[in-house]
Amino acid sequence: MSWLTFAGLAALAGMLAMIATASPELAGANAVAAVATGGALALIALGANLALWRAGAGIAPMRAAAVLNGRLMAVAYFWGGLAMAGMYYLTDLSWYHAYQYAIYMAALGALCLAMAGRIAAIDIAGRTRPLRTGPALAVFQGLVMAGIAIYLARSGKLQAMRPDWAANHVFLAGALALVAMSTISLASHHRLKPARG
């Protein structure tokens, strides 16, 4: 079974668990489901990248890592979007911004897939600009997600039982997972980059 399949199954299980616990009485369990899913996705990304490091440095393994990481990040975004939609449209929860954020996350997931597809299609003997762009995007994503996590932790939103309480679980767990995945992606890029690349 591939690492991407593992990630997809973890995301599916997490989404279903969050939908099943999408009620104020189960808010604690909902938070645990969110954090567990985010943690599982981060650990899967770590395992996948450690496996790629065994290949040694080179353009080909660096590209393979970039493609895989882009797809794993897409899974994280799709999980967030689907969990958001499921919790607010398949249960009694209601929040008027839910569909907007579900679409935003799905769009970001699609962008990750598009970037991964572009990297997968490049001629490794020719232009490698997407490989050089990837690390900058990972840094940007990591900083933005870290900012989101810090804001949620400091704002009191995680303790308030407002209509967006379940969404905030998705935001926090997803942001932390993507901070970890961005960091892992950067580590792989530098670990696998050829000495004269």
N, C-alpha and C positions, 0 to 999 in steps of 0.2 A: 504494500500500500504506500502511495507517495505521500510526501509531507503535505502537499496541497490538499490531498484527500483527507488527511488527518485534520487539517485546519477547517475544511468544509464541514466535517462531522462535528467538530467541537463547536463551530459557530451555529450549526443547526440545533444541537443539543442545548446550547446556551439560549438561543432564541426561544425554543419551546419552554424551557424552564422559566424564562422571564415572563412569557405570556401566561404561564400557569400560575405565577405568583404576582400577577398584576392587580393587586387589591391592597388597600391601605392596611388591612390586617396582616398581610404577608410582606410588608415593605422590607423587613429585615432579610427575609429569604430572597427577595428580589435583588437586593443589593449584593448578597452573597453570590447569586447566580451571575450577575453582571461581572463582578470582580473575578470569579472563577473562570468565566469565559475569556475575559481579557488576559488573565494570567496564562491560561492554556494556549492562547494564540501566540503570546510572547515566547513561551517555552518551546512551542513548535518551531517558531522562527529561529530560535537559538539552536535547536537541534539540527534543523535543516542547514544552517550556515556552518556549523561545526563540521558537518559531514562534507560540505563543499571545500572546506579548508584543507582537507586531506589531499586534494588534487594538486596543491601547490600553486604558486603564483603564475599568472598568465592571462592573456586577454580572454581566452575561451572560458575558463572558470570564473573570471570576473564578470563576464557577460551572463553566465548561467546564474550567478548569485543575484545580479541585478534583476534579471527576469523573474526569478523565484520570489525575491523580496517584494517586487512590485505586485505580483499576484497575491502574495500573502497579505499585504496591506489592503488590497482590494477586498479580500475576504473579511477583514476587520471592518471596513467601511460598510460592506453589504450587510454584515451581521447587525451593525448599529442601525442601519436604515430599516431592515426587516423587523428587528426587535421593536423598534419605535412604532412602526406601522401596526404590528401585531398587537402590541399592548394597548394602543389607543383606538384601534378599530375592530378588534376581535373580542374585547372585554368591555366592562362597564366604565373604564377610565375615559376621561375626555380632556383634551387640551387642544386649543384651536391652532397651535403652531406645529402640532405633531407631524402633519403631512409635509409641511415645508422642510423640516429637518430630516425627515425620512428621504425626501427627494434630494436634498443637499448631500447627504451621505452616500446615497446611491450614485449620484453624479461624480463624487470624488472617487468612489470605487471604480467607476467606469474610466476615469482619467488614469488611475493607477494601471488598469488593464491595458489602456491604450499606450501608455509609456512602456510597459513591459513588452507589448507587442512590437513597438518600434525598435526597442533594444534587441529583441530576438531576431529581427529581420535585417539588422545591419550587417554589412560585410566586415568581418573582424580584421581583414587585411587592409581595409580602406578606412572610411570615416568612422571615428569612434566618439563623435561629439555627444551622443546620448549617454554614453558611459561617463563622460566627464560632467554632464549636467546633473546626473542622478544624485551624486553626493550633496550638491548645493540644495537640491529639492528636499533631500532627507533632512538636512540641517534646518531648513525653513519649516518643514512639517514638524520636526521634533520640538522646535522652539514654540511654535503656535500651540501645539498640543500640551506642552508643559505649562504654557500660560493659561490655557483653559482649565487644566487640573488645579493650578494654584488659585485661580479665580473661584472655582467651585468650592474649594476647601476653605477659603477665607470669607466667602460671601454669606455663609449660613444657609445656602440653598439646599445642601444635603440634609439638613436637619428639619427644614420646613416642609410640612405636608401640604404643599400647594399642588395645583393640577399637574405641574411639570415634574413632580418628585421622581416618577419612574424614568422620565427622560434624562434627568440628571444622573441617574445611575448609569445609563448608557453613555452619556457624555464623559463621565469620570473614568469608567472602566475602559472605554474606547480610547480616550486621550492617553491614559497611562500605557495601554498596550502599544499604541502607535509611537509613543516616546521610546519605548523599549525596542520596537521594530526598526525605527529610524536609526537608533544607536547601533543596533546589530548590523544593519545595512551598511553604515559607514565603516564599521570595523571590518566587514568583509571586503569592502572596496579597497581599503588600505592594506589588508592582509594579502589579498589576491592580486593587487596591482603589480605588474612587472617592474623590475628594478629600474628599467629605462623607459617605462610607459608614461 
